[in-house]
Amino acid sequence: MTSRLVSRLIGAVVLGLVGWQVGSLVAMGPGQPRNAMLGIALGIVIGFAVAPIVLEKPYNVFKGIATRTPLVDLLFAIIGLILGLIVAALLAYPLSFLPWWFGHVLPAIAAITFAYLGVSTFMMRRRELAGFVQSRFSHETPKGASEKILIDTSAIIDGRIADLAETGFLRGILLVPQFVLTELQHVADSPDALRRNRGRRGLETLNRMKESPTPVEISDVDARDVAEVDAKLVALARRDACPIVTNDFNLNRVAELQGVTVLNINQLANALKPVVLPGEIMRVRIIQEGKEFNQGVGYLDDGTMIVVENGRPYLDTDVEIAVTRVLQTVAGRMIFAQLKDSDFRQ
């Protein structure tokens, strides 16, 4: 049954009832039944002919809105409408006792006003309400259910997310939105050689992740009310109450300000680095000069920089050093040391 036929039937029924009422009121007495039947017949004919023109366009508009609107938004709009009409119904009875025309008009105005307020209030606060409902009813994860973890472009390009996925430490589904994949493809197609290589490395990382024990899903989820990739990720994380894996410092800060959980791979790597205490003796290779006079610079296996005082003469040499202090910075950890024996040389 097509929408056009449904609209014709609705129009015929509605205008048939209207014609019955009008025909009954036109003439009272013996001619009333005849006028009522004539009104019903005219109403059905007019309604059947005119209804598609009057009803089909609004129906198509409503169908388009209902199709494009996310299910969560549609659900909260319906809840807001129902609550608004309930409040209006509670006010309609006392308002109906007002004198003159107030008792007839104000209940209708209250119904329209509170219906609009209910829908607009729930739509404006839908994300907070969705997070509140989810936090109330998802204290325990059902057996077999998996948490979704959003992956940022920077984490994919970094490459360490693939190693992390292969270990199985990440519990849940690694969700890569389509707009993140699109951004990664744009980076891989960049005319700049460095950006192009980084993008291609990111695509290779995705292929590795798909072969890992941790499930990876390319999803069409999107936040249509925002344009930037970072803003879309934050909006999706707030809507679905899921964390974001990223190495982007700015995205990290913005997400934390909006109450989104961030899993920063750099922070994880820093947390897993072995603890080094002042006075500890270790062996390191001096590979370059430091910024200050006579300094040498070496690195541990995990990439931690070691600045060695008076280490410049020992370039390309393995030396024993004694740690003097450890400095934790935003970029990572730095170790300052001095030669254990200034005469030592391999």
C-alpha positions, 0 to 999 in steps of 0.5 A: 500500500503506497503512501499516496493511497494511504493519504487518500484513505485518511483524507476520505475518512476525515473529510467524510466525518466533517461532511457528516457533521456539516450536513447534519447541521445544515438542516434539522428535521426530516431532511437531516439524514439525507443532508448527512449522507450527502455531506459524507459522500461529498467529503469522501470524494473531496478528501480522496481527491485532495488528500495527496496534494495536502498530505503527501508533501508534509509526509515526505518532509517528515519521512526525510527528517525521521530518516536522517535523524539519528535514532538516539536524537529521535528517541529523545525528541519523542520523550521530550514531546510526551513530557511536554504534552503531559505538563500541558495536559495538567495545566489545561484543566485549570486554564479551561475555567478562565472566563471569556475566550481565555478558557478556550485558547490558553489550553491550546497555546499551553500544549503547543508551547510545552511541546516545543519546550520539551522537544527543544530541551531534550534535543539540546541536552541529548548528549548529557542525557545519553551519557547519564542514562548509559552511566546509570545502566551500564555499571557492569558490562554484559557477558560477551559485550565489548567496549568501543575505543575510538582511534585517532589518525595520529595514533594510527600514523604513530604505529605503536597502536598495532604492537599494542593491539597484537599484545591483546592489552586493549580490551574492546573493539578498536573503532576507526571512523570513516572520516579518520580513514579519509583523513589518513588517505589524504595524508598518504596522497599528499604531495609532500614526501614526508607527509605521504610516507607517514600516511602510507605507514598509517595504512600499513599500521591499519593492515597490521591491526586487522590481523591482530587478536584485538578486533578492529572495525571501520565504521560509518559513525559520524557527528554531522553537526561538526566539521573538524576531525578532532571535534567529530571524535570528541562528539562521538566519544561523548555521545557513546561514552567511549575513550579515544586513543591519540597522541595529539596533545591538543586533542588530548587537552580538549577531550579531557576538558569535555570529560572524555577519557583519553588513552595517550600512547605517549603517556603509556610508553612513559609509564612503562619505562624502567625507573631510574634513580639518582646515583644509579650506574649504567652504560650508554653510548655517546652519539652526539654533542649536547647543547651546553659546553662539553656535554654529550648525549646518548639514548637508552633502548626505549628512546630516553635521552641521557645528557652526560656532563663532560661527555663530548670527548667520548663521542661514539664511545660506550661509557659508564655514567652515574645518574644525577637527576631525572627530569619529567617533561611533557615530551617525555623523560630526560636523564642527566648524568656524569661520567663515573670515571672521567678517565674511563674510555673504551 
